[in-house]
Amino acid sequence: MLQRLVADLNDRQVAEASALPGWSRGHVLAHLTDNARMFARLAEHALRGELVAGYDRGVDERNAIIEATAGRSAAEHRAELAAHTAGLEAAWSRAADVDWSRPVTFRNADLAATVFARWREVWIHMVDLELGVRPDDWPEDLAAHAIAFLLGRLPTGTRLRAEDVAHQWSVGDERPGTVVTGHVRDLAAWLAGRTPTISPVAAEGLPALGPWPPHPPQRRDRV
């Protein structure tokens, strides 16, 4: 869907601001392209039983790549995105069932977790491109997955209740404190720092969000 979304993008649109402060659409596309390259690198090494860093020089290297490639033309962005997406999918296609549990350095997880991470990245950043995709377009299972991943941004004791799909998530085992309700896609958008269609609500006011999880969040049981 991402490649269809940018199929008619022109150079002027690429240079325009995205929904992310300080980033043009070109920055978002550069990030998504290099994210595919990075995950392919991890997969290629994992399939050989090797652990490598996503970026040898860490976040500085990641940021430098984005800055260096954000100014590509629309055609160049499309070509690079298609090539690296194909490379990533080719690497994943070589994984047998036993390979998905191979460790990777990304979030100290396994190869399977990179599939979910790429899924999140693409859908969330398609919203940031401001080309017509909104959180309401997210698949329901993507929204539920994003909520589970991002629960660590909330204070312990917070409970989220999705009224449209009859699911709820709890942060920790303590007695529930703040209860936040809304539609599943709106809850996911709010946790992801994007604008929900209808803002979730809580009687005590919405809790402040902490930082994006630096490591995989603890397992949260969905009731």
Secondary structure, 3 states (H helix, E strand, C coil): CHHHHCCCCCHHHHHCECCCCCCEHHHHHHHHHHHHHHHHHHHHHHCCCCCCCCCCCHHHHHHHHHHHHCCCCHHHHHHHHHHHHHHHHHHHHCCCHHHHHCECCHHHCEHHHHHHHHHHHHHHHHHHCCCCCCHHHCCHHHHHHHHHHHHHHCCCCCEEEECCCCEEEECCCCCCCCEEEECHHHHHHHHCCCCCCCCCEECCCCCCCCCCCCCCCCCCCEC
